[in-house]
Amino acid sequence: MIPYHTICLPRAQVLTNDNLELGCTFIEKAATDKAIREIDERLLPAYQARPRPRRRPRPLPIAPRTAARRRVRQPGAATR
């Protein structure tokens, strides 16, 4: 007969540790989710009170007519 302490006890300890880590992970996840919800609820009035930026179209970096005037002539190119 195999002694209890040599086989069963070490396996029971491994299973207990694995389940303890899994349980702690679930508790941490639940606490994190709850904290995120609470923080979002408390910050919502501040978010709503902030002025919203106006949407303006972005100007082109260089106007098309100006870009045509700034073309660099390549050496050896024929000039008009």
N, CA, C and O atoms as CSV, one atom per row, in Angstrom:
chain,resi,resn,atom,element,x,y,z
A,1,MET,N,N,0.838,-1.174,0.000
A,1,MET,CA,C,0.000,0.000,0.000
A,1,MET,C,C,0.898,1.256,0.000
A,1,MET,O,O,1.921,1.305,0.683
A,2,ILE,N,N,0.492,2.251,-0.771
A,2,ILE,CA,C,1.265,3.488,-0.898
A,2,ILE,C,C,0.848,4.445,0.221
A,2,ILE,O,O,-0.344,4.630,0.469
A,3,PRO,N,N,1.809,5.041,0.882
A,3,PRO,CA,C,1.482,5.965,1.969
A,3,PRO,C,C,0.770,7.219,1.443
A,3,PRO,O,O,1.080,7.722,0.363
A,4,TYR,N,N,-0.163,7.693,2.212
A,4,TYR,CA,C,-0.965,8.869,1.873
A,4,TYR,C,C,-0.099,10.103,1.659
A,4,TYR,O,O,-0.359,10.883,0.743
A,5,HIS,N,N,0.897,10.287,2.461
A,5,HIS,CA,C,1.721,11.500,2.419
A,5,HIS,C,C,2.605,11.579,1.189
A,5,HIS,O,O,3.015,12.676,0.809
A,6,THR,N,N,2.910,10.474,0.561
A,6,THR,CA,C,3.820,10.518,-0.578
A,6,THR,C,C,3.111,10.824,-1.890
A,6,THR,O,O,3.717,11.426,-2.776
A,7,ILE,N,N,1.858,10.434,-2.047
A,7,ILE,CA,C,1.173,10.641,-3.331
A,7,ILE,C,C,0.011,11.620,-3.200
A,7,ILE,O,O,-0.032,12.619,-3.919
A,8,CYS,N,N,-0.893,11.363,-2.333
A,8,CYS,CA,C,-2.130,12.149,-2.256
A,8,CYS,C,C,-1.913,13.563,-1.735
A,8,CYS,O,O,-2.469,14.510,-2.292
A,9,LEU,N,N,-1.141,13.724,-0.713
A,9,LEU,CA,C,-0.958,15.046,-0.111
A,9,LEU,C,C,-0.318,16.047,-1.089
A,9,LEU,O,O,-0.822,17.163,-1.214
A,10,PRO,N,N,0.779,15.688,-1.790
A,10,PRO,CA,C,1.344,16.656,-2.745
A,10,PRO,C,C,0.362,17.015,-3.865
A,10,PRO,O,O,0.300,18.175,-4.275
A,11,ARG,N,N,-0.394,16.057,-4.359
A,11,ARG,CA,C,-1.372,16.338,-5.419
A,11,ARG,C,C,-2.488,17.236,-4.901
A,11,ARG,O,O,-2.943,18.139,-5.603
A,12,ALA,N,N,-2.918,16.989,-3.692
A,12,ALA,CA,C,-3.963,17.825,-3.098
A,12,ALA,C,C,-3.465,19.254,-2.928
A,12,ALA,O,O,-4.225,20.200,-3.130
A,13,GLN,N,N,-2.206,19.420,-2.562
A,13,GLN,CA,C,-1.650,20.767,-2.404
A,13,GLN,C,C,-1.569,21.483,-3.751
A,13,GLN,O,O,-1.858,22.677,-3.833
A,14,VAL,N,N,-1.178,20.766,-4.807
A,14,VAL,CA,C,-1.097,21.381,-6.142
A,14,VAL,C,C,-2.485,21.824,-6.592
A,14,VAL,O,O,-2.651,22.944,-7.077
A,15,LEU,N,N,-3.480,20.957,-6.437
A,15,LEU,CA,C,-4.843,21.317,-6.827
A,15,LEU,C,C,-5.376,22.492,-6.017
A,15,LEU,O,O,-6.049,23.372,-6.554
A,16,THR,N,N,-5.077,22.500,-4.743
A,16,THR,CA,C,-5.529,23.600,-3.886
A,16,THR,C,C,-4.895,24.916,-4.329
A,16,THR,O,O,-5.582,25.933,-4.423
A,17,ASN,N,N,-3.609,24.902,-4.596
A,17,ASN,CA,C,-2.921,26.122,-5.038
A,17,ASN,C,C,-3.457,26.610,-6.377
A,17,ASN,O,O,-3.650,27.811,-6.566
A,18,ASP,N,N,-3.700,25.681,-7.317
A,18,ASP,CA,C,-4.241,26.058,-8.625
A,18,ASP,C,C,-5.619,26.697,-8.472
A,18,ASP,O,O,-5.902,27.728,-9.083
A,19,ASN,N,N,-6.471,26.086,-7.658
A,19,ASN,CA,C,-7.813,26.634,-7.460
A,19,ASN,C,C,-7.768,27.965,-6.730
A,19,ASN,O,O,-8.580,28.847,-7.008
A,20,LEU,N,N,-6.839,28.127,-5.805
A,20,LEU,CA,C,-6.698,29.384,-5.082
A,20,LEU,C,C,-6.287,30.505,-6.040
A,20,LEU,O,O,-6.828,31.609,-5.973
A,21,GLU,N,N,-5.336,30.225,-6.928
A,21,GLU,CA,C,-4.909,31.227,-7.914
A,21,GLU,C,C,-6.053,31.582,-8.855
A,21,GLU,O,O,-6.248,32.754,-9.174
A,22,LEU,N,N,-6.807,30.592,-9.299
A,22,LEU,CA,C,-7.942,30.842,-10.189
A,22,LEU,C,C,-8.998,31.688,-9.480
A,22,LEU,O,O,-9.541,32.625,-10.064
A,23,GLY,N,N,-9.284,31.360,-8.238
A,23,GLY,CA,C,-10.253,32.150,-7.475
A,23,GLY,C,C,-9.803,33.586,-7.293
A,23,GLY,O,O,-10.602,34.512,-7.427
A,24,CYS,N,N,-8.529,33.776,-6.990
A,24,CYS,CA,C,-7.995,35.139,-6.831
A,24,CYS,C,C,-8.085,35.920,-8.141
A,24,CYS,O,O,-8.379,37.115,-8.139
A,25,THR,N,N,-7.832,35.240,-9.251
A,25,THR,CA,C,-7.925,35.894,-10.559
A,25,THR,C,C,-9.343,36.376,-10.819
A,25,THR,O,O,-9.539,37.494,-11.296
A,26,PHE,N,N,-10.341,35.541,-10.509
A,26,PHE,CA,C,-11.730,35.949,-10.698
A,26,PHE,C,C,-12.084,37.138,-9.811
A,26,PHE,O,O,-12.765,38.062,-10.255
A,27,ILE,N,N,-11.632,37.120,-8.577
A,27,ILE,CA,C,-11.922,38.221,-7.646
A,27,ILE,C,C,-11.262,39.507,-8.127
A,27,ILE,O,O,-11.886,40.568,-8.081
A,28,GLU,N,N,-10.012,39.439,-8.589
A,28,GLU,CA,C,-9.319,40.624,-9.107
A,28,GLU,C,C,-10.046,41.189,-10.317
A,28,GLU,O,O,-10.200,42.405,-10.435
A,29,LYS,N,N,-10.492,40.323,-11.213
A,29,LYS,CA,C,-11.203,40.768,-12.420
A,29,LYS,C,C,-12.502,41.463,-12.041
A,29,LYS,O,O,-12.816,42.525,-12.578
A,30,ALA,N,N,-13.256,40.878,-11.125
A,30,ALA,CA,C,-14.519,41.481,-10.690
A,30,ALA,C,C,-14.280,42.835,-10.024
A,30,ALA,O,O,-15.023,43.784,-10.273
A,31,ALA,N,N,-13.260,42.933,-9.189
A,31,ALA,CA,C,-12.953,44.196,-8.507
A,31,ALA,C,C,-12.518,45.263,-9.505
A,31,ALA,O,O,-12.903,46.426,-9.384
A,32,THR,N,N,-11.725,44.871,-10.481
A,32,THR,CA,C,-11.279,45.822,-11.507
A,32,THR,C,C,-12.456,46.331,-12.318
A,32,THR,O,O,-12.569,47.535,-12.551
A,33,ASP,N,N,-13.336,45.436,-12.753
A,33,ASP,CA,C,-14.508,45.845,-13.530
A,33,ASP,C,C,-15.398,46.791,-12.731
A,33,ASP,O,O,-15.894,47.781,-13.270
A,34,LYS,N,N,-15.601,46.497,-11.465
A,34,LYS,CA,C,-16.434,47.355,-10.615
A,34,LYS,C,C,-15.795,48.729,-10.446
A,34,LYS,O,O,-16.486,49.746,-10.512
A,35,ALA,N,N,-14.487,48.766,-10.229
A,35,ALA,CA,C,-13.788,50.048,-10.060
A,35,ALA,C,C,-13.879,50.887,-11.333
A,35,ALA,O,O,-14.069,52.101,-11.260
A,36,ILE,N,N,-13.747,50.259,-12.483
A,36,ILE,CA,C,-13.836,50.996,-13.755
A,36,ILE,C,C,-15.225,51.604,-13.905
A,36,ILE,O,O,-15.357,52.766,-14.288
A,37,ARG,N,N,-16.259,50.824,-13.606
A,37,ARG,CA,C,-17.631,51.342,-13.707
A,37,ARG,C,C,-17.849,52.517,-12.759
A,37,ARG,O,O,-18.440,53.525,-13.148
A,38,GLU,N,N,-17.380,52.397,-11.524
A,38,GLU,CA,C,-17.563,53.474,-10.544
A,38,GLU,C,C,-16.822,54.741,-10.947
A,38,GLU,O,O,-17.353,55.843,-10.817
A,39,ILE,N,N,-15.609,54.586,-11.429
A,39,ILE,CA,C,-14.829,55.759,-11.858
A,39,ILE,C,C,-15.494,56.438,-13.043
A,39,ILE,O,O,-15.581,57.665,-13.089
A,40,ASP,N,N,-15.966,55.645,-14.004
A,40,ASP,CA,C,-16.649,56.228,-15.163
A,40,ASP,C,C,-17.911,56.979,-14.740
A,40,ASP,O,O,-18.203,58.051,-15.268
A,41,GLU,N,N,-18.659,56.415,-13.786
A,41,GLU,CA,C,-19.874,57.087,-13.314
A,41,GLU,C,C,-19.539,58.408,-12.627
A,41,GLU,O,O,-20.247,59.398,-12.810
A,42,ARG,N,N,-18.478,58.430,-11.847
A,42,ARG,CA,C,-18.109,59.663,-11.133
A,42,ARG,C,C,-17.530,60.718,-12.062
A,42,ARG,O,O,-17.677,61.912,-11.799
A,43,LEU,N,N,-16.880,60.311,-13.131
A,43,LEU,CA,C,-16.276,61.274,-14.055
A,43,LEU,C,C,-17.232,61.734,-15.157
A,43,LEU,O,O,-16.943,62.702,-15.861
A,44,LEU,N,N,-18.358,61.055,-15.311
A,44,LEU,CA,C,-19.298,61.400,-16.380
A,44,LEU,C,C,-19.741,62.861,-16.338
A,44,LEU,O,O,-19.740,63.504,-17.388
A,45,PRO,N,N,-20.118,63.425,-15.189
A,45,PRO,CA,C,-20.501,64.855,-15.182
A,45,PRO,C,C,-19.360,65.768,-15.642
A,45,PRO,O,O,-19.604,66.759,-16.331
A,46,ALA,N,N,-18.148,65.454,-15.277
A,46,ALA,CA,C,-17.008,66.279,-15.709
A,46,ALA,C,C,-16.814,66.169,-17.218
A,46,ALA,O,O,-16.508,67.159,-17.882
A,47,TYR,N,N,-16.989,64.970,-17.755
A,47,TYR,CA,C,-16.865,64.799,-19.210
A,47,TYR,C,C,-17.940,65.592,-19.943
A,47,TYR,O,O,-17.674,66.210,-20.974
A,48,GLN,N,N,-19.153,65.569,-19.404
A,48,GLN,CA,C,-20.255,66.265,-20.064
A,48,GLN,C,C,-20.126,67.777,-19.948
A,48,GLN,O,O,-20.636,68.503,-20.802
A,49,ALA,N,N,-19.463,68.261,-18.921
A,49,ALA,CA,C,-19.317,69.708,-18.722
A,49,ALA,C,C,-18.225,70.316,-19.597
A,49,ALA,O,O,-18.197,71.531,-19.791
A,50,ARG,N,N,-17.343,69.504,-20.118
A,50,ARG,CA,C,-16.246,70.035,-20.940
A,50,ARG,C,C,-16.780,70.559,-22.266
A,50,ARG,O,O,-17.667,69.948,-22.864
A,51,PRO,N,N,-16.247,71.686,-22.729
A,51,PRO,CA,C,-16.691,72.187,-24.037
A,51,PRO,C,C,-16.176,71.277,-25.148
A,51,PRO,O,O,-15.065,70.751,-25.093
A,52,ARG,N,N,-17.005,71.118,-26.128
A,52,ARG,CA,C,-16.611,70.268,-27.255
A,52,ARG,C,C,-15.866,71.105,-28.294
A,52,ARG,O,O,-16.262,72.238,-28.567
A,53,PRO,N,N,-14.814,70.574,-28.867
A,53,PRO,CA,C,-14.080,71.338,-29.883
A,53,PRO,C,C,-14.904,71.455,-31.160
A,53,PRO,O,O,-15.661,70.553,-31.517
A,54,ARG,N,N,-14.739,72.575,-31.830
A,54,ARG,CA,C,-15.432,72.773,-33.101
A,54,ARG,C,C,-14.699,72.002,-34.185
A,54,ARG,O,O,-13.471,71.920,-34.207
A,55,ARG,N,N,-15.477,71.455,-35.057
A,55,ARG,CA,C,-14.866,70.730,-36.176
A,55,ARG,C,C,-14.672,71.695,-37.338
A,55,ARG,O,O,-15.629,72.267,-37.860
A,56,ARG,N,N,-13.433,71.858,-37.724
A,56,ARG,CA,C,-13.110,72.707,-38.872
A,56,ARG,C,C,-12.383,71.858,-39.900
A,56,ARG,O,O,-11.606,70.973,-39.540
A,57,PRO,N,N,-12.626,72.117,-41.155
A,57,PRO,CA,C,-11.857,71.369,-42.158
A,57,PRO,C,C,-10.387,71.776,-42.090
A,57,PRO,O,O,-10.058,72.944,-41.886
A,58,ARG,N,N,-9.537,70.817,-42.261
A,58,ARG,CA,C,-8.104,71.116,-42.231
A,58,ARG,C,C,-7.693,71.814,-43.526
A,58,ARG,O,O,-8.083,71.396,-44.617
A,59,PRO,N,N,-6.909,72.875,-43.397
A,59,PRO,CA,C,-6.429,73.533,-44.622
A,59,PRO,C,C,-5.375,72.666,-45.301
A,59,PRO,O,O,-4.649,71.912,-44.653
A,60,LEU,N,N,-5.312,72.792,-46.607
A,60,LEU,CA,C,-4.285,72.081,-47.355
A,60,LEU,C,C,-2.928,72.659,-46.978
A,60,LEU,O,O,-2.827,73.861,-46.729
A,61,PRO,N,N,-1.884,71.840,-46.928
A,61,PRO,CA,C,-0.571,72.370,-46.554
A,61,PRO,C,C,-0.070,73.431,-47.531
A,61,PRO,O,O,0.538,74.414,-47.107
A,62,ILE,N,N,-0.310,73.255,-48.804
A,62,ILE,CA,C,0.090,74.235,-49.820
A,62,ILE,C,C,-1.062,74.343,-50.809
A,62,ILE,O,O,-1.585,73.329,-51.272
A,63,ALA,N,N,-1.451,75.557,-51.128
A,63,ALA,CA,C,-2.527,75.742,-52.104
A,63,ALA,C,C,-2.066,75.211,-53.456
A,63,ALA,O,O,-0.881,75.322,-53.769
A,64,PRO,N,N,-2.952,74.641,-54.271
A,64,PRO,CA,C,-2.553,74.056,-55.555
A,64,PRO,C,C,-1.862,75.045,-56.489
A,64,PRO,O,O,-0.905,74.664,-57.162
A,65,ARG,N,N,-2.313,76.314,-56.557
A,65,ARG,CA,C,-1.675,77.293,-57.448
A,65,ARG,C,C,-0.255,77.603,-56.979
A,65,ARG,O,O,0.656,77.743,-57.795
A,66,THR,N,N,-0.073,77.709,-55.672
A,66,THR,CA,C,1.248,77.995,-55.131
A,66,THR,C,C,2.183,76.824,-55.395
A,66,THR,O,O,3.362,77.036,-55.680
A,67,ALA,N,N,1.697,75.621,-55.310
A,67,ALA,CA,C,2.527,74.453,-55.548
A,67,ALA,C,C,3.018,74.420,-56.982
A,67,ALA,O,O,4.155,74.021,-57.235
A,68,ALA,N,N,2.181,74.833,-57.929
A,68,ALA,CA,C,2.589,74.844,-59.333
A,68,ALA,C,C,3.698,75.864,-59.559
A,68,ALA,O,O,4.591,75.618,-60.370
A,69,ARG,N,N,3.671,76.984,-58.878
A,69,ARG,CA,C,4.700,78.006,-59.032
A,69,ARG,C,C,6.022,77.581,-58.415
A,69,ARG,O,O,7.083,78.033,-58.846
A,70,ARG,N,N,5.965,76.716,-57.409
A,70,ARG,CA,C,7.171,76.327,-56.687
A,70,ARG,C,C,7.859,75.100,-57.272
A,70,ARG,O,O,8.813,74.596,-56.679
A,71,ARG,N,N,7.409,74.617,-58.396
A,71,ARG,CA,C,8.044,73.441,-58.970
A,71,ARG,C,C,9.517,73.728,-59.256
A,71,ARG,O,O,9.877,74.782,-59.779
A,72,VAL,N,N,10.329,72.785,-58.907
A,72,VAL,CA,C,11.754,72.947,-59.120
A,72,VAL,C,C,12.089,72.366,-60.489
A,72,VAL,O,O,11.692,71.250,-60.824
A,73,ARG,N,N,12.805,73.125,-61.248
A,73,ARG,CA,C,13.186,72.638,-62.568
A,73,ARG,C,C,14.370,71.710,-62.442
A,73,ARG,O,O,15.322,71.974,-61.708
A,74,GLN,N,N,14.288,70.629,-63.167
A,74,GLN,CA,C,15.372,69.655,-63.125
A,74,GLN,C,C,16.490,70.104,-64.055
A,74,GLN,O,O,16.232,70.682,-65.111
A,75,PRO,N,N,17.724,69.839,-63.665
A,75,PRO,CA,C,18.854,70.223,-64.515
A,75,PRO,C,C,18.773,69.513,-65.867
A,75,PRO,O,O,18.513,68.312,-65.933
A,76,GLY,N,N,18.995,70.253,-66.918
A,76,GLY,CA,C,18.991,69.684,-68.260
A,76,GLY,C,C,17.598,69.641,-68.871
A,76,GLY,O,O,17.443,69.184,-70.004
A,77,ALA,N,N,16.601,70.095,-68.167
A,77,ALA,CA,C,15.242,70.103,-68.720
A,77,ALA,C,C,15.118,71.303,-69.634
A,77,ALA,O,O,15.722,72.350,-69.400
A,78,ALA,N,N,14.341,71.136,-70.661
A,78,ALA,CA,C,14.141,72.213,-71.619
A,78,ALA,C,C,13.287,73.308,-70.997
A,78,ALA,O,O,12.309,73.031,-70.304
A,79,THR,N,N,13.670,74.556,-71.252
A,79,THR,CA,C,12.908,75.687,-70.727
A,79,THR,C,C,12.110,76.305,-71.842
A,79,THR,O,O,12.526,76.239,-72.998
A,80,ARG,N,N,10.999,76.891,-71.544
A,80,ARG,CA,C,10.130,77.522,-72.558
A,80,ARG,C,C,10.430,78.958,-72.717
A,80,ARG,O,O,9.794,79.635,-73.525
